[in-house]
Amino acid sequence: MARTFAFVQVDVFTDRVFGGNQLAVFFDLEPGALLDAEMQAIALEMNLAETTFVYPPTRADCVARVRIFTPTRELPFAGHPTVGTTWVLANRGRVFRSSSSRFERRARLTAPSPICAPWRTPSRDMRVQLKDGRATRIEVGGGVVPVFEGVLTLTS
């Protein structure tokens, strides 16, 4: 049975396409849609610095559950994936419900445990430009530029 997953590739901390830090963001995932090994395999196949996978939150004080993978491992937190994922979700109307948005992420200290990463928006450190209620630019030492949108189909 084929499964399809929408994603966006963005360049973070830049003002031009093919500059900055590359990131793929898989959004609108249902709980259990991908196994850990599948997320790792997708990140390896994407071959970008990081790939994020966005699920509904399991905590009421978070807007999303975000998992961050490099081609070789899962990360508990990373800056540009968080900024880029924020931009993608903001452009889909899923962030900025209040002055503070939180992402639930996975921390691997001794065992997996969900925690929230606070991002104040807008603030002195993160500047957000909105047009018609959608983020057109987020700046934290640079901007975010969309490269393309796509769909990944798994046929396993």
Rosetta blueprint (number, residue, H / E / L):
1 M L
2 A L
3 R E
4 T E
5 F E
6 A E
7 F E
8 V E
9 Q E
10 V E
11 D E
12 V E
13 F L
14 T L
15 D L
16 R L
17 V L
18 F L
19 G L
20 G L
21 N E
22 Q E
23 L E
24 A E
25 V E
26 F E
27 F L
28 D L
29 L L
30 E L
31 P L
32 G L
33 A L
34 L L
35 L L
36 D H
37 A H
38 E H
39 M H
40 Q H
41 A H
42 I H
43 A H
44 L H
45 E H
46 M H
47 N L
48 L L
49 A L
50 E E
51 T E
52 T E
53 F E
54 V E
55 Y E
56 P L
57 P L
58 T L
59 R L
60 A L
61 D L
62 C L
63 V L
64 A E
65 R E
66 V E
67 R E
68 I E
69 F E
70 T L
71 P L
72 T L
73 R L
74 E E
75 L E
76 P L
77 F L
78 A L
79 G H
80 H H
81 P H
82 T H
83 V H
84 G H
85 T H
86 T H
87 W H
88 V H
89 L H
90 A H
91 N L
92 R L
93 G L
94 R L
95 V L
96 F L
97 R L
98 S L
99 S L
100 S E
101 S E
102 R E
103 F E
104 E E
105 R E
106 R E
107 A E
108 R E
109 L L
110 T L
111 A L
112 P E
113 S E
114 P E
115 I E
116 C E
117 A E
118 P E
119 W E
120 R E
121 T L
122 P L
123 S L
124 R L
125 D L
126 M L
127 R E
128 V E
129 Q E
130 L E
131 K E
132 D L
133 G L
134 R E
135 A E
136 T E
137 R E
138 I E
139 E E
140 V L
141 G L
142 G L
143 G L
144 V E
145 V E
146 P E
147 V E
148 F E
149 E E
150 G E
151 V E
152 L E
153 T E
154 L E
155 T L
156 S L
